[in-house]
Amino acid sequence: MNLVQEIRPHTVIIRIVPGVEAQVLLYDGEGYRPATNGKELRSAVEPLVANLPAGDYTCPVEVSVRAQF
């Protein structure tokens, strides 16, 4: 599965930061907004990113549609 792509406005991403749990964010063209239900989404996100290095990755559709901002 290739999660890396260009991040454009209105893209939902998964951000991996060392020492921090993976976050689901919306890039709105100027900045990032965290998903208000991010804790609920962690169980779906963490297996997808378990072996990826730190960075921003496009969020799979099945998780993106459940994210609330």
Biopython code that builds the backbone (N, CA, C, O; Angstrom):
import numpy as np
from Bio.PDB.StructureBuilder import StructureBuilder

atoms = [
    (1, "MET", "N", (0.859, -1.176, 0.000)),
    (1, "MET", "CA", (0.000, 0.000, 0.000)),
    (1, "MET", "C", (0.900, 1.232, 0.000)),
    (1, "MET", "O", (1.786, 1.350, 0.846)),
    (2, "ASN", "N", (0.684, 2.138, -0.929)),
    (2, "ASN", "CA", (1.463, 3.376, -1.010)),
    (2, "ASN", "C", (0.650, 4.508, -0.395)),
    (2, "ASN", "O", (-0.342, 4.950, -0.975)),
    (3, "LEU", "N", (1.067, 4.978, 0.777)),
    (3, "LEU", "CA", (0.349, 6.042, 1.463)),
    (3, "LEU", "C", (0.930, 7.419, 1.165)),
    (3, "LEU", "O", (0.357, 8.427, 1.580)),
    (4, "VAL", "N", (2.055, 7.484, 0.457)),
    (4, "VAL", "CA", (2.719, 8.755, 0.212)),
    (4, "VAL", "C", (2.196, 9.383, -1.078)),
    (4, "VAL", "O", (2.137, 8.722, -2.115)),
    (5, "GLN", "N", (1.820, 10.651, -1.013)),
    (5, "GLN", "CA", (1.463, 11.406, -2.207)),
    (5, "GLN", "C", (1.550, 12.886, -1.864)),
    (5, "GLN", "O", (1.735, 13.248, -0.702)),
    (6, "GLU", "N", (1.419, 13.731, -2.861)),
    (6, "GLU", "CA", (1.442, 15.171, -2.644)),
    (6, "GLU", "C", (0.281, 15.570, -1.747)),
    (6, "GLU", "O", (-0.851, 15.128, -1.944)),
    (7, "ILE", "N", (0.571, 16.403, -0.768)),
    (7, "ILE", "CA", (-0.477, 16.849, 0.149)),
    (7, "ILE", "C", (-1.016, 18.186, -0.351)),
    (7, "ILE", "O", (-0.298, 19.184, -0.394)),
    (8, "ARG", "N", (-2.276, 18.186, -0.722)),
    (8, "ARG", "CA", (-2.956, 19.374, -1.235)),
    (8, "ARG", "C", (-4.037, 19.806, -0.258)),
    (8, "ARG", "O", (-4.366, 19.050, 0.657)),
    (9, "PRO", "N", (-4.604, 21.006, -0.422)),
    (9, "PRO", "CA", (-5.708, 21.419, 0.456)),
    (9, "PRO", "C", (-6.825, 20.380, 0.458)),
    (9, "PRO", "O", (-7.142, 19.773, -0.565)),
    (10, "HIS", "N", (-7.404, 20.199, 1.628)),
    (10, "HIS", "CA", (-8.511, 19.270, 1.866)),
    (10, "HIS", "C", (-8.064, 17.818, 1.807)),
    (10, "HIS", "O", (-8.863, 16.926, 1.521)),
    (11, "THR", "N", (-6.778, 17.583, 2.079)),
    (11, "THR", "CA", (-6.257, 16.228, 2.150)),
    (11, "THR", "C", (-6.233, 15.795, 3.607)),
    (11, "THR", "O", (-5.747, 16.526, 4.470)),
    (12, "VAL", "N", (-6.755, 14.614, 3.876)),
    (12, "VAL", "CA", (-6.670, 14.040, 5.215)),
    (12, "VAL", "C", (-5.375, 13.240, 5.268)),
    (12, "VAL", "O", (-5.107, 12.416, 4.394)),
    (13, "ILE", "N", (-4.579, 13.490, 6.296)),
    (13, "ILE", "CA", (-3.295, 12.819, 6.420)),
    (13, "ILE", "C", (-3.186, 12.100, 7.759)),
    (13, "ILE", "O", (-3.935, 12.357, 8.702)),
    (14, "ILE", "N", (-2.222, 11.192, 7.799)),
    (14, "ILE", "CA", (-1.787, 10.586, 9.046)),
    (14, "ILE", "C", (-0.402, 11.150, 9.306)),
    (14, "ILE", "O", (0.474, 11.058, 8.446)),
    (15, "ARG", "N", (-0.192, 11.728, 10.470)),
    (15, "ARG", "CA", (1.120, 12.262, 10.829)),
    (15, "ARG", "C", (1.741, 11.352, 11.880)),
    (15, "ARG", "O", (1.134, 11.042, 12.905)),
    (16, "ILE", "N", (2.966, 10.936, 11.591)),
    (16, "ILE", "CA", (3.724, 10.112, 12.516)),
    (16, "ILE", "C", (4.857, 10.964, 13.073)),
    (16, "ILE", "O", (5.677, 11.496, 12.325)),
    (17, "VAL", "N", (4.888, 11.085, 14.395)),
    (17, "VAL", "CA", (5.928, 11.842, 15.085)),
    (17, "VAL", "C", (6.546, 10.899, 16.112)),
    (17, "VAL", "O", (5.813, 10.276, 16.880)),
    (18, "PRO", "N", (7.869, 10.775, 16.148)),
    (18, "PRO", "CA", (8.492, 9.889, 17.125)),
    (18, "PRO", "C", (8.057, 10.244, 18.548)),
    (18, "PRO", "O", (8.053, 11.414, 18.932)),
    (19, "GLY", "N", (7.695, 9.229, 19.318)),
    (19, "GLY", "CA", (7.286, 9.428, 20.699)),
    (19, "GLY", "C", (5.861, 9.919, 20.885)),
    (19, "GLY", "O", (5.419, 10.119, 22.016)),
    (20, "VAL", "N", (5.129, 10.117, 19.777)),
    (20, "VAL", "CA", (3.750, 10.597, 19.836)),
    (20, "VAL", "C", (2.893, 9.604, 19.052)),
    (20, "VAL", "O", (3.343, 9.057, 18.044)),
    (21, "GLU", "N", (1.664, 9.371, 19.509)),
    (21, "GLU", "CA", (0.777, 8.474, 18.767)),
    (21, "GLU", "C", (0.449, 9.095, 17.406)),
    (21, "GLU", "O", (0.443, 10.317, 17.255)),
    (22, "ALA", "N", (0.180, 8.246, 16.430)),
    (22, "ALA", "CA", (-0.174, 8.726, 15.096)),
    (22, "ALA", "C", (-1.411, 9.612, 15.181)),
    (22, "ALA", "O", (-2.345, 9.320, 15.928)),
    (23, "GLN", "N", (-1.407, 10.695, 14.409)),
    (23, "GLN", "CA", (-2.513, 11.662, 14.412)),
    (23, "GLN", "C", (-3.173, 11.690, 13.042)),
    (23, "GLN", "O", (-2.506, 11.545, 12.017)),
    (24, "VAL", "N", (-4.493, 11.878, 13.033)),
    (24, "VAL", "CA", (-5.235, 12.089, 11.792)),
    (24, "VAL", "C", (-5.513, 13.584, 11.715)),
    (24, "VAL", "O", (-6.121, 14.161, 12.617)),
    (25, "LEU", "N", (-5.061, 14.206, 10.625)),
    (25, "LEU", "CA", (-5.171, 15.651, 10.451)),
    (25, "LEU", "C", (-5.760, 15.989, 9.093)),
    (25, "LEU", "O", (-5.653, 15.207, 8.149)),
    (26, "LEU", "N", (-6.379, 17.150, 8.999)),
    (26, "LEU", "CA", (-6.848, 17.690, 7.727)),
    (26, "LEU", "C", (-5.955, 18.859, 7.369)),
    (26, "LEU", "O", (-5.814, 19.802, 8.148)),
    (27, "TYR", "N", (-5.347, 18.799, 6.181)),
    (27, "TYR", "CA", (-4.580, 19.933, 5.687)),
    (27, "TYR", "C", (-5.547, 20.818, 4.925)),
    (27, "TYR", "O", (-6.110, 20.393, 3.916)),
    (28, "ASP", "N", (-5.750, 22.047, 5.392)),
    (28, "ASP", "CA", (-6.746, 22.927, 4.776)),
    (28, "ASP", "C", (-6.154, 23.919, 3.782)),
    (28, "ASP", "O", (-6.852, 24.827, 3.330)),
    (29, "GLY", "N", (-4.893, 23.763, 3.439)),
    (29, "GLY", "CA", (-4.230, 24.658, 2.497)),
    (29, "GLY", "C", (-3.335, 25.656, 3.194)),
    (29, "GLY", "O", (-2.433, 26.219, 2.573)),
    (30, "GLU", "N", (-3.567, 25.884, 4.470)),
    (30, "GLU", "CA", (-2.754, 26.821, 5.246)),
    (30, "GLU", "C", (-2.156, 26.174, 6.481)),
    (30, "GLU", "O", (-1.070, 26.552, 6.920)),
    (31, "GLY", "N", (-2.850, 25.212, 7.037)),
    (31, "GLY", "CA", (-2.388, 24.560, 8.250)),
    (31, "GLY", "C", (-3.101, 23.236, 8.440)),
    (31, "GLY", "O", (-3.862, 22.783, 7.585)),
    (32, "TYR", "N", (-2.833, 22.634, 9.580)),
    (32, "TYR", "CA", (-3.380, 21.316, 9.872)),
    (32, "TYR", "C", (-4.377, 21.388, 11.018)),
    (32, "TYR", "O", (-4.147, 22.079, 12.010)),
    (33, "ARG", "N", (-5.491, 20.667, 10.876)),
    (33, "ARG", "CA", (-6.519, 20.608, 11.915)),
    (33, "ARG", "C", (-6.651, 19.155, 12.350)),
    (33, "ARG", "O", (-6.847, 18.277, 11.509)),
    (34, "PRO", "N", (-6.548, 18.885, 13.652)),
    (34, "PRO", "CA", (-6.670, 17.502, 14.108)),
    (34, "PRO", "C", (-8.120, 17.021, 14.049)),
    (34, "PRO", "O", (-9.055, 17.804, 14.215)),
    (35, "ALA", "N", (-8.284, 15.743, 13.815)),
    (35, "ALA", "CA", (-9.615, 15.137, 13.835)),
    (35, "ALA", "C", (-10.132, 15.171, 15.266)),
    (35, "ALA", "O", (-9.414, 14.809, 16.198)),
    (36, "THR", "N", (-11.364, 15.600, 15.439)),
    (36, "THR", "CA", (-11.942, 15.660, 16.782)),
    (36, "THR", "C", (-12.181, 14.256, 17.338)),
    (36, "THR", "O", (-12.286, 14.084, 18.552)),
    (37, "ASN", "N", (-12.267, 13.271, 16.477)),
    (37, "ASN", "CA", (-12.429, 11.890, 16.917)),
    (37, "ASN", "C", (-11.141, 11.091, 16.696)),
    (37, "ASN", "O", (-11.180, 9.886, 16.445)),
    (38, "GLY", "N", (-10.008, 11.777, 16.794)),
    (38, "GLY", "CA", (-8.712, 11.148, 16.553)),
    (38, "GLY", "C", (-8.433, 9.945, 17.428)),
    (38, "GLY", "O", (-7.834, 8.973, 16.967)),
    (39, "LYS", "N", (-8.856, 9.991, 18.686)),
    (39, "LYS", "CA", (-8.621, 8.844, 19.580)),
    (39, "LYS", "C", (-9.368, 7.612, 19.096)),
    (39, "LYS", "O", (-8.858, 6.496, 19.190)),
    (40, "GLU", "N", (-10.573, 7.812, 18.580)),
    (40, "GLU", "CA", (-11.349, 6.689, 18.041)),
    (40, "GLU", "C", (-10.677, 6.071, 16.817)),
    (40, "GLU", "O", (-10.770, 4.864, 16.596)),
    (41, "LEU", "N", (-10.003, 6.897, 16.028)),
    (41, "LEU", "CA", (-9.399, 6.440, 14.778)),
    (41, "LEU", "C", (-8.055, 5.754, 14.979)),
    (41, "LEU", "O", (-7.574, 5.078, 14.069)),
    (42, "ARG", "N", (-7.443, 5.909, 16.136)),
    (42, "ARG", "CA", (-6.100, 5.366, 16.349)),
    (42, "ARG", "C", (-6.025, 3.861, 16.126)),
    (42, "ARG", "O", (-5.043, 3.369, 15.569)),
    (43, "SER", "N", (-7.042, 3.127, 16.550)),
    (43, "SER", "CA", (-6.990, 1.671, 16.379)),
    (43, "SER", "C", (-6.981, 1.275, 14.901)),
    (43, "SER", "O", (-6.436, 0.231, 14.546)),
    (44, "ALA", "N", (-7.573, 2.089, 14.048)),
    (44, "ALA", "CA", (-7.573, 1.826, 12.607)),
    (44, "ALA", "C", (-6.281, 2.296, 11.947)),
    (44, "ALA", "O", (-5.824, 1.701, 10.971)),
    (45, "VAL", "N", (-5.699, 3.359, 12.477)),
    (45, "VAL", "CA", (-4.528, 3.986, 11.859)),
    (45, "VAL", "C", (-3.221, 3.310, 12.251)),
    (45, "VAL", "O", (-2.365, 3.087, 11.395)),
    (46, "GLU", "N", (-3.057, 2.987, 13.503)),
    (46, "GLU", "CA", (-1.763, 2.507, 13.977)),
    (46, "GLU", "C", (-1.258, 1.244, 13.268)),
    (46, "GLU", "O", (-0.060, 1.167, 12.996)),
    (47, "PRO", "N", (-2.095, 0.254, 12.955)),
    (47, "PRO", "CA", (-1.570, -0.897, 12.207)),
    (47, "PRO", "C", (-1.080, -0.516, 10.801)),
    (47, "PRO", "O", (-0.170, -1.153, 10.271)),
    (48, "LEU", "N", (-1.671, 0.505, 10.205)),
    (48, "LEU", "CA", (-1.284, 0.934, 8.857)),
    (48, "LEU", "C", (0.084, 1.598, 8.833)),
    (48, "LEU", "O", (0.794, 1.537, 7.829)),
    (49, "VAL", "N", (0.450, 2.229, 9.936)),
    (49, "VAL", "CA", (1.679, 3.025, 9.961)),
    (49, "VAL", "C", (2.744, 2.452, 10.877)),
    (49, "VAL", "O", (3.764, 3.097, 11.121)),
    (50, "ALA", "N", (2.524, 1.266, 11.379)),
    (50, "ALA", "CA", (3.410, 0.671, 12.377)),
    (50, "ALA", "C", (4.879, 0.631, 11.946)),
    (50, "ALA", "O", (5.765, 0.802, 12.784)),
    (51, "ASN", "N", (5.146, 0.414, 10.688)),
    (51, "ASN", "CA", (6.535, 0.269, 10.227)),
    (51, "ASN", "C", (7.016, 1.424, 9.364)),
    (51, "ASN", "O", (8.045, 1.314, 8.697)),
    (52, "LEU", "N", (6.278, 2.531, 9.370)),
    (52, "LEU", "CA", (6.661, 3.683, 8.549)),
    (52, "LEU", "C", (7.486, 4.664, 9.365)),
    (52, "LEU", "O", (7.277, 4.793, 10.571)),
    (53, "PRO", "N", (8.426, 5.362, 8.722)),
    (53, "PRO", "CA", (9.201, 6.379, 9.434)),
    (53, "PRO", "C", (8.345, 7.619, 9.704)),
    (53, "PRO", "O", (7.245, 7.755, 9.169)),
    (54, "ALA", "N", (8.860, 8.509, 10.530)),
    (54, "ALA", "CA", (8.175, 9.759, 10.845)),
    (54, "ALA", "C", (7.877, 10.516, 9.558)),
    (54, "ALA", "O", (8.666, 10.491, 8.612)),
    (55, "GLY", "N", (6.732, 11.189, 9.532)),
    (55, "GLY", "CA", (6.352, 11.972, 8.362)),
    (55, "GLY", "C", (4.850, 12.051, 8.217)),
    (55, "GLY", "O", (4.100, 11.586, 9.075)),
    (56, "ASP", "N", (4.421, 12.650, 7.115)),
    (56, "ASP", "CA", (3.004, 12.800, 6.791)),
    (56, "ASP", "C", (2.654, 11.845, 5.661)),
    (56, "ASP", "O", (3.378, 11.749, 4.670)),
    (57, "TYR", "N", (1.542, 11.142, 5.814)),
    (57, "TYR", "CA", (1.093, 10.158, 4.834)),
    (57, "TYR", "C", (-0.385, 10.379, 4.543)),
    (57, "TYR", "O", (-1.158, 10.715, 5.440)),
    (58, "THR", "N", (-0.766, 10.190, 3.305)),
    (58, "THR", "CA", (-2.172, 10.309, 2.941)),
    (58, "THR", "C", (-2.953, 9.234, 3.667)),
    (58, "THR", "O", (-2.546, 8.073, 3.703)),
    (59, "CYS", "N", (-4.061, 9.619, 4.236)),
    (59, "CYS", "CA", (-4.904, 8.716, 5.007)),
    (59, "CYS", "C", (-5.757, 7.874, 4.057)),
    (59, "CYS", "O", (-6.354, 8.419, 3.129)),
    (60, "PRO", "N", (-5.827, 6.566, 4.268)),
    (60, "PRO", "CA", (-6.686, 5.727, 3.425)),
    (60, "PRO", "C", (-8.148, 6.167, 3.509)),
    (60, "PRO", "O", (-8.600, 6.652, 4.547)),
    (61, "VAL", "N", (-8.866, 5.997, 2.428)),
    (61, "VAL", "CA", (-10.257, 6.451, 2.340)),
    (61, "VAL", "C", (-11.116, 5.867, 3.450)),
    (61, "VAL", "O", (-11.945, 6.576, 4.020)),
    (62, "GLU", "N", (-10.936, 4.588, 3.768)),
    (62, "GLU", "CA", (-11.778, 3.958, 4.779)),
    (62, "GLU", "C", (-11.629, 4.600, 6.161)),
    (62, "GLU", "O", (-12.527, 4.486, 6.995)),
    (63, "VAL", "N", (-10.517, 5.262, 6.406)),
    (63, "VAL", "CA", (-10.335, 6.002, 7.659)),
    (63, "VAL", "C", (-10.754, 7.459, 7.467)),
    (63, "VAL", "O", (-11.377, 8.046, 8.352)),
    (64, "SER", "N", (-10.418, 8.042, 6.328)),
    (64, "SER", "CA", (-10.739, 9.459, 6.045)),
    (64, "SER", "C", (-12.227, 9.756, 6.176)),
    (64, "SER", "O", (-12.614, 10.795, 6.711)),
    (65, "VAL", "N", (-13.060, 8.839, 5.685)),
    (65, "VAL", "CA", (-14.500, 9.093, 5.709)),
    (65, "VAL", "C", (-15.062, 9.071, 7.124)),
    (65, "VAL", "O", (-16.155, 9.585, 7.360)),
    (66, "ARG", "N", (-14.335, 8.484, 8.067)),
    (66, "ARG", "CA", (-14.785, 8.454, 9.454)),
    (66, "ARG", "C", (-14.251, 9.628, 10.269)),
    (66, "ARG", "O", (-14.726, 9.878, 11.377)),
    (67, "ALA", "N", (-13.263, 10.353, 9.730)),
    (67, "ALA", "CA", (-12.654, 11.473, 10.457)),
    (67, "ALA", "C", (-13.601, 12.658, 10.518)),
    (67, "ALA", "O", (-14.265, 12.988, 9.535)),
    (68, "GLN", "N", (-13.658, 13.295, 11.681)),
    (68, "GLN", "CA", (-14.512, 14.467, 11.889)),
    (68, "GLN", "C", (-13.625, 15.649, 12.231)),
    (68, "GLN", "O", (-12.723, 15.544, 13.062)),
    (69, "PHE", "N", (-13.892, 16.788, 11.572)),
    (69, "PHE", "CA", (-13.086, 17.995, 11.794)),
    (69, "PHE", "C", (-13.955, 19.170, 12.176)),
    (69, "PHE", "O", (-13.446, 20.268, 12.400)),
]
sb = StructureBuilder()
sb.init_structure("model")
sb.init_model(0)
sb.init_chain("A")
sb.init_seg("    ")
for serial, (resi, resn, name, xyz) in enumerate(atoms, 1):
    if name == "N":
        sb.init_residue(resn, " ", resi, " ")
    sb.init_atom(name, np.array(xyz, "f"), 0.0, 1.0, " ", f" {name:<3s}", serial, name[0])
structure = sb.get_structure()
